[in-house]
Structures are given as structure tokens and as C-alpha cells.
């Protein structure tokens, strides 16, 4: 499995992590996140983000070239955080990994309806943003590699090919998260149950 990229920070760099510039970038990221939750990415303006970060739009442009650049860097950070969290499950047996993954995607702090909406906004923006496309493609590839490793470690792969099973299970996972957002007849508990059952069945563990 492709491991999440973890960079060791040298002492001199670590000391700068709480610099004024870093604090302002975090405020900008939080403001973008809050604005997207409140009104969507398309309707969010640079002025909205600047106001939420308690700075002027011209000052914000000192740190980022524009709204697109903020989302590109923020989405990369969010993707890396997700992948690093998933990677912590990799030493567990397949059944436990499946349970941990289901809990993470459908019970974790990033699984509220609003946060799922934020994820969908990012995916939608990636359609016309080549930088976001690369980040999302990398995220998808590494998630599928992780899922394929679960199937390789399982007692029986129903479909015979771990990569094919990973492709299907990833589609199920993303599809269920989308369904929770758009379909009133399915909630997070339903999605958790369906994802867990499908993974266990496909890995011969049900």
C-alpha cells in the first residue's frame, strides 16, 4: 500500500509552525471551510473568506493568489489528514480494519451531513480545476490501494481480484456518503451498516 507522506520537520521549521503567517493561513482555511458550509463554494467570494479570517481581501492575497488556490491547498491538507488516519488501521486484521474504516467514514467527526457536503463541494470544484483533479486522483488511488490490501489479507476474495474488489468497495463508500447527503431515506447508520456488510461479504468474512 502507498503510505501517506509523512515529513519529518526539522527543529528550525518546527519553531516556525506557530508563526503569524501560519496562524493566518489556518484562519483563512477555516474561513473557507465555514463559508463553503454556509453558502457553497460557488457563492463564496474572496471578500467572504477575508471577512471570516478577519483581514482585508488585499491582505489575504498576500498569502494566496485567489479563492481557487486556498481550496487547492486546503483540500490537499484534508486529503493527507484522511489518508494518515486510515493508515493507522493498516496493522489490524481485515475484519477490524473494515470496522475501523466504516466507523471513520460513517461515524467520525468528518461524517456529519455538513462535512459530507463540504467533501462533495471539493469534488465538484475538481471538475474544472486541474490542481484539485491531481489531488483527488491521488487520494482515490491511495484509498483504493489501502482497500486492495485489506482484500489481499482476507481469507477469500469473492470477486477473485483484490484490485477489482477495491474499485467496487471504494465506489460503494463514496456513493453511500453521497446518498446520506441527498437521500432522506438513508442516514449515516444505514450507510455504516451497508458498507460494513458489503465489505465483509466481498472479503469472505461475513
N, C-alpha and C positions, 0 to 999 in steps of 0.2 A: 504494500500500500504506500502511496505517496504521502510522506509525513508532512504535517503542517510546518511551514517555515518558521523556525524559532531562532531569532537572532540574539546572541549574547551582547549586551550593552556594556561597553567599556565604562569604567568609573567616571571619566570626564563627561561622557554623554549622559550617563545616568543622572549626574548632578544638574543637567540642563532640562530634565524632564518636567520640572515644575517652573520653568521659565515663564515669563509673562506671555511670550509668543505661543508657547504650548497651551497655556491656560486659555488664551483667546481662541485658538483653533478648536479646543474642546467645546468652548461655548458656542462657536459657530456650528460645529457638528450637532450639538444638542438643539440649537435653534432650528436648524434644517429639519432634524428629526421631528421636532414638535410641530413645525409648520406643515410638514407633509401629513402628519396625523390629523391636523386640524382642517386643512383645506386641500390637500393633494399636491403633488409635485408640480403639475402644470400651472396651477393657480398661484403657487408660491413665487414671490418675486424676491429679487436680491434685497430690496428695501425691507421686506418682511423678515428675512433672515438676519439682516443687520440690526433691526429693531429688537428682535428676540435675543441677540447677542449683546445688546446694549452698546452698540457702536454705530458709526455712520457707514453708509454704503461705500463711500470712498475709502474709508479706513479698512473695511472688510476686503476690498480689492487689493490691499497690500499683502494679504495672506493667500488669497485665491483669485484666479483670473475671472471667475464668474460662478453662477449657480451650478453649472454642469461640473466644474472642477471640484466643488465642495462635495457633491454627491458621489463623484468618482472615487475620491479619496476616502469618504466615509463608508461607502459600500465595500471597498476593499478591506477596511478595518473590521467591519461587521462580519464579512465573509471569513477572514482569518480567525476571528474570535469563535465563530461557529465551528470551524474545522478543528481548531485546537481543542475545543470542548469534546467534540466527537472522538478525537484521537485518544482521549483519556479512557475510553471504553475498550480500546483495542486488545488489552490483556485479559479481558473477561472471556469465559466460554461463550459460544454462539448464542445460547438461549438468554443468558444475562445481557449480552450485547444488544440483542433485539429489544429486550425490555428497557434497557437504558436509553436506546435510541428513540423508542416510542415515547418514553417519558420526556426526553429532551424536546422532541418535535411537537408533542401534543399536551404536555403538562408544564413545561418550563416557563420561565419569565418572558421568553420571546414568543410564546404561543397564544397570547391574548388576541382577540379579534383585531384590535388596533395594530398590533405588531405584525400580524399576518398581512394586513392591509399595507403596511409600510413595505414589507417584502415584495408584495405584488406591484407596488408603485416603482420600486427599483427595477424589477424585471421588465416592466413596461417601458421604462426610460431606456433600458438597454437596447431596445429595438432600433433606436436611431442614434445610439452613442457607441462608437467603436471601442472606447476605453472600457465602458461598462460591459460590453459584449465579451471582451477578453477576460475580465474579472469573473463574470458569470460562467463562462465556458470552463475556466479553471476550477471554479467552485463545483460545478456539476461533475467534472471529470474526477475530482478528488473524492467527492461523496460516493460516486459510483465505484471507485476503486476500493473504498472502505467497505461498501456493501458486498462487493465481489469477494473480499477477504472473509467476510462472515460466511458466505456460501461455501467457500473452499474449505473452511474449518468445520462445516456441518456434516452430519452423518450421511446425508443423502440430498442431492440437489435434484428436485423434481423435474426441472426443465433440462437437466443434464449439463448445462454450461453456466458457470458462475457469472460470467460477464452478461449473458442474456438475462439471467435472474436479477442481476444488479440493475440493469436498464429498466426492467419492468418494475421492480420494487421502488426505484427512485421516482419513477413516474407516478406510482401509487402514492408515495409520500407527499410529493409536491401537489398532486391532484387533490388529495384529501385536505391539505391545508387550504387550498383554494376553495374547496367545497364548503369548508367551515365558514369562510368569509361570505360566500354568495348564496348558499343554500340554507334556508331556515330549518330544513328537515334533518340537518346533520350538525352536531356540535362536537366539541373537542373530545368528549368522552367516547362518542361514536367513532370518530376518526382514530383515536388511540386503539380502540378495540379492533377495528377493521385492519389497521396497519399491522398490529401485533399478530393477529390471526393469519393474515396473508403471508407474512414473513416466516412464521413458524411452519406453515403448510409448505411453502416453497423450499424450505431448508430441511424438510423431513423431520421436524421436531414436534409437530402437533400430535 
